Amino acid sequence: MPGIDVAFPILHGPYGEDGTIQGLLETLDVAYVGVGVLGAAICMDKDLCKRLLRDAGIPVVPYEVLSAARWERDAAGVRSAVQRLGTGPWFVKPANLGSSLGVTKVATPSELDGAVRAALSMDTKVIVERGIDGREIECAVLGNEAPQASTPGEIVPGKSFYSFDDKYAADSRARLLIPAPLSDAVRENVRELAVRAFLCVECAGMARVDFFLEKGTERLYVNEVNTIPGFTSISMYPKLWEASGIAAQTLVTRLIELAQERHAARRRLDGQKS
């Protein structure tokens, strides 16, 4: 497309992170930063992403998935299935939204109905996860076929969990700890799992892999893979790479180079087909 060397998608949520804009850019034969159509679609759907990670032996938090039809047909069965995940709390989430939109922390079974209805008002599919008493660890990944992981960081929420307001409100009391205070063994495990998760779900260019580190057991669980992490002055992704020795300008340059590499590889394949 004339006039565009590389597009840098900075759109969050549906139509930005779900493969839609990526598909448009590929149709227009424009190089673009970050994940492709398939990886974007996978990571946008929390249920599908977790299934692929779990099948690859990457630990995820136990969860239950439900649709509006299942809830209307068998709400009692859903409640029973959720309680088998553990004694609570549980987190109810729309499956295809980001930034913690529509997420509710549920402490008792009596609160489940309202949380499920609220999530179903925002998405056709909902997941309910077992609550993990743990720390929130994040790791940035950069690359295509041979990605690298940054030093991990930690989010210390200002509220009971890292909610939408806690992420974006001007008066948020959330804190970022970079690097995260972790043992060498846990730090390397985070970095290894971040790269494995990145490759498992067809990521490219960049992603931020978010973890729970369970208190007492030191078990790591992948919470989600964020394919378009924030790039503001307070965002974790560029800060993690800065702490790992890659300044913001160098990081953006490298992302553009990775986009051009992927675009050139696709063009070579197209040339072989013609």
Buried (B, 14 or more C-beta within 10 A) or exposed (E): EEEEEBBBBEEBBEEBBBBBBBBBBBEEEBBBBBBBBBBBBBBBBBBBBBBBBBEEEBBBBBBBBBBBEBBEEEBEEBBEBBBEBBEBBBBBBBBBBBBBBBBBBBEEBEBBBEBBEBBBEBBEBBBBBBBBEBBBBBBBBBBBEEBBBBBBBBBEBBEEBBBBBBBBEEEBEBEBBBBBEBEEEBBEBBBEBBBBBBBBBBBBBBBBBBBBBBEEEBEBBBBBBBBBBBBEEEBBBBBBBBBBEBEEEEBBEBBBBBBBBBBEEBEEEEEEEE
